[in-house]
Structure formats: C-alpha cells, structure tokens
Amino acid sequence: MFLYRHVLRTEIEGTGAFQRARRPRHLPTVLSRSEVRELLAAMVPPYSLMAELLYGSGLRVSECVGLRVKDVDFDRSLIIVRDGKGREDRATLLPAAVRDRLTVQIETIAALHGRDLAAGLGAVDLPFAFHRKAPGAAMELAWQYVFPARGHCQDRQTARPVRHHIHESALQKAIKTGAGTAQINKRVTCHTLRHSFATHLLESGTDIRTIQTLLGHKDVRTTMIYTHIVNRGPLGVVSPLDRP
C-alpha cells in the first residue's frame, strides 16, 4: 500500500533504482476577455473590486484578502505583495481602471478605522512576532486591511480584539455566484482570474519572464504552461483545417 500513498515510485528497468512518478499537469481554466467583463459586471462591491484585482494584478486569493493599505502604491501604480507564496515579497501591477474605486475603498477604511479608535478598538493583527518589534503598528491606518471583515475577533498572539480581513471563502462564494449570474459555463474560481491575467498578458505580447515575475513563480517552467493556451491554440500552432 505504501506505493500508492501520495507519490508513486517506479523501478527503472535494469538498475533496481527508483524514481518518483510525475504528477499529472492539467491546463488551467481561462476566461475570455468578454467573460471576464461579464463576470465583473455580475458582482457587487466590495467583491467586484477584489475580483478586478485578482484579474488585473494577478493576485492569489490570500494575497487579495490580505492586502493592507500601506502596500498600495498609487504613485508608482504598484501593489506590493508581502510574504507571498514561498514567503517572498513581490511587486505587481495596480490597474489604472481600479484607482478611483480603490481610493474610495481606502477612504472608507480610514473612516471605519476612526470609528474603531473612538470606540477603544482599532487594532489589526500583525505578521508573526512583529507586534513585539512595533506594538503601535497595529493601531495605524497603514496596517489596516483594504478589505476588512465586518466584525472583530480575538488575536491569537495578543488576545485583544482585532479587525481581520474578509475571509477567503466569502470572495470564493461571490465569484462562484457571479459566474452563475453571468451564465459562464466554465468552472470559475478565484484562481481562474489569475490564470486569465497571465494568459491575456501573454496573448498581448508580454514576455514570459515578466509574467513570471508578476505572478511570483520561482521557476519559469510553472509560467510556461500558459503558452499552451494562448489564443492560437496549443503551442501557438494553427490547425491545418484553418489554413487556406
């Protein structure tokens, strides 16, 4: 039975050695540009804005819900992703199309934070052990989440009430509902928008290394999967049936 637990091993003929069986790779689901527009139009704030960031910035769902005010750089049109997959920071695009609504969202958060402070609250959870280095940071607007939860919860590190971010499952549910409303006959998830971001950039002529950097992939081979689904078909080949 141990051969069938997470990874299969196959014996190399004639050597007695073993190698790990490769995990099957599946092509990701990608929306067309019109399907993205229909999906976004079917969603309501703040989830519509969050979905726009998934698609327009290539964010993972955890990176979107965990976005803090200080990591939105309007001057340089950047979003700084802190402690992303692999525990590394990276910079990605801040779409011009969301600047005004994101500005309004942050102004709304500032007003909410002011009310929390007046009520003797206003703290937010901080990265592991950071509250010891800068305990006052938890009360600063810069560290507040761009998409905060409605209520407060108890911080595991400090045991005080804090305002956490919107839960990932709420955004996932909103996107699933939006896809149903838009009658998109594909399995649409948060990651589908990230896949669409990469594929549409590639179709527009963005080089694969730039896309790799924006997505935060360590290995360009992970990014190369999108070359198989660009608008001219697998590997960019035109079918002989379509040739004159």
NORBEL-V471737 format. One record per residue. N is the residue number from 0. RES is the residue in one small letter. PSI is psi in whole degrees, -180 to 180 (NA if undefined). OMEGA is omega in whole degrees, 0 to 359 (NA if undefined). BURIAL is # if it has 9 or more other C-alpha atoms within 8 Angstrom, else .. Layout:
n = (N	N)
res = (RES	RES)
psi = (PSI	PSI)
omega = (OMEGA	OMEGA)
burial = (BURIAL	BURIAL)
This chain:
n = (0	1	2	3	4	5	6	7	8	9	10	11	12	13	14	15	16	17	18	19	20	21	22	23	24	25	26	27	28	29	30	31	32	33	34	35	36	37	38	39	40	41	42	43	44	45	46	47	48	49	50	51	52	53	54	55	56	57	58	59	60	61	62	63	64	65	66	67	68	69	70	71	72	73	74	75	76	77	78	79	80	81	82	83	84	85	86	87	88	89	90	91	92	93	94	95	96	97	98	99	100	101	102	103	104	105	106	107	108	109	110	111	112	113	114	115	116	117	118	119	120	121	122	123	124	125	126	127	128	129	130	131	132	133	134	135	136	137	138	139	140	141	142	143	144	145	146	147	148	149	150	151	152	153	154	155	156	157	158	159	160	161	162	163	164	165	166	167	168	169	170	171	172	173	174	175	176	177	178	179	180	181	182	183	184	185	186	187	188	189	190	191	192	193	194	195	196	197	198	199	200	201	202	203	204	205	206	207	208	209	210	211	212	213	214	215	216	217	218	219	220	221	222	223	224	225	226	227	228	229	230	231	232	233	234	235	236	237	238	239	240	241	242	243)
res = (m	f	l	y	r	h	v	l	r	t	e	i	e	g	t	g	a	f	q	r	a	r	r	p	r	h	l	p	t	v	l	s	r	s	e	v	r	e	l	l	a	a	m	v	p	p	y	s	l	m	a	e	l	l	y	g	s	g	l	r	v	s	e	c	v	g	l	r	v	k	d	v	d	f	d	r	s	l	i	i	v	r	d	g	k	g	r	e	d	r	a	t	l	l	p	a	a	v	r	d	r	l	t	v	q	i	e	t	i	a	a	l	h	g	r	d	l	a	a	g	l	g	a	v	d	l	p	f	a	f	h	r	k	a	p	g	a	a	m	e	l	a	w	q	y	v	f	p	a	r	g	h	c	q	d	r	q	t	a	r	p	v	r	h	h	i	h	e	s	a	l	q	k	a	i	k	t	g	a	g	t	a	q	i	n	k	r	v	t	c	h	t	l	r	h	s	f	a	t	h	l	l	e	s	g	t	d	i	r	t	i	q	t	l	l	g	h	k	d	v	r	t	t	m	i	y	t	h	i	v	n	r	g	p	l	g	v	v	s	p	l	d	r	p)
psi = (-27	-22	-20	11	-162	-39	128	147	136	139	132	124	127	-4	-24	-2	168	149	153	136	139	140	138	140	130	139	135	154	132	137	151	167	-38	-36	-37	-46	-42	-40	-48	-38	-24	-4	161	155	151	1	-30	-41	-39	-41	-36	-35	-35	-44	-44	-21	-9	29	149	160	-39	-33	-33	-52	-28	7	133	158	-42	-17	9	113	94	-34	-39	5	48	152	128	119	116	133	50	-165	132	5	40	149	155	164	141	-178	142	105	137	-29	-20	0	-48	-46	-32	-35	-45	-40	-43	-36	-38	-41	-39	-41	-42	-42	-39	-41	-38	-44	-41	-26	8	17	-137	-2	155	153	146	162	155	126	-5	-27	-22	-35	-39	72	-28	-15	-30	-21	-3	147	-37	-32	-3	151	141	-31	79	157	163	-37	-171	159	171	128	130	-30	-39	-12	8	159	133	159	115	-177	168	139	145	-39	-30	-42	-41	-43	-40	-39	-40	-43	-42	-40	-37	-43	-39	-4	46	117	54	161	106	124	178	-40	-22	-37	-36	-41	-40	-39	-51	-44	-43	-34	-43	-41	-29	-1	4	135	154	-32	-37	-43	-41	-45	-44	-35	-21	28	132	-38	127	-22	-28	-39	-29	-18	-27	-17	-15	-8	19	171	-7	13	180	127	16	18	138	131	143	-25	-24	-2	146	NA)
omega = (183	179	185	179	194	185	177	176	180	182	177	187	173	183	183	179	180	173	179	176	181	175	179	179	182	177	182	173	181	176	171	179	179	178	176	179	180	179	182	180	182	183	182	178	357	186	178	178	178	178	177	178	175	182	186	181	180	183	166	183	180	179	180	182	181	181	179	184	184	184	173	184	182	183	182	180	182	165	178	178	182	173	179	180	186	178	179	175	174	176	175	188	167	184	178	183	182	186	184	181	177	175	178	179	180	175	177	179	179	179	178	180	177	178	178	180	180	180	180	179	174	180	175	177	182	175	186	176	182	180	177	181	183	185	180	183	183	182	184	178	184	184	180	178	177	180	186	174	181	184	180	175	181	178	182	183	186	181	179	179	179	175	181	178	174	182	180	183	179	178	179	179	181	180	178	178	179	179	177	178	180	179	176	186	176	175	186	176	176	183	177	179	176	176	181	175	183	183	181	174	180	178	181	176	177	184	188	180	177	178	177	180	181	180	182	177	177	185	181	179	176	181	185	180	182	177	182	186	177	194	178	177	182	177	178	184	176	179	177	178	182	180	181	NA)
burial = (.	.	.	.	.	.	.	#	#	.	#	#	.	.	.	.	.	.	.	.	.	.	.	.	.	.	.	.	#	#	#	.	.	.	#	#	.	#	#	#	.	#	#	.	.	.	#	#	#	#	#	#	#	#	#	#	#	#	#	#	#	.	#	#	#	#	#	#	#	.	#	#	#	.	.	.	#	#	#	#	#	#	.	#	.	.	.	.	#	#	#	#	#	#	#	.	.	#	#	.	.	#	.	.	#	#	.	.	#	#	.	.	#	#	#	#	#	.	.	.	#	#	#	#	#	#	.	.	.	#	#	.	.	.	.	.	.	#	#	#	.	.	#	#	#	#	#	#	#	.	.	#	.	.	#	.	.	.	.	.	#	#	#	#	#	#	.	#	.	.	#	#	.	#	#	#	.	#	#	.	#	#	.	#	.	.	.	#	#	#	#	#	#	#	#	#	#	#	#	#	#	#	#	.	.	#	.	#	.	.	#	#	#	#	#	#	#	.	.	#	.	.	#	#	#	#	#	#	#	#	.	#	#	#	#	#	.	.	.	.	.	.	.	.)
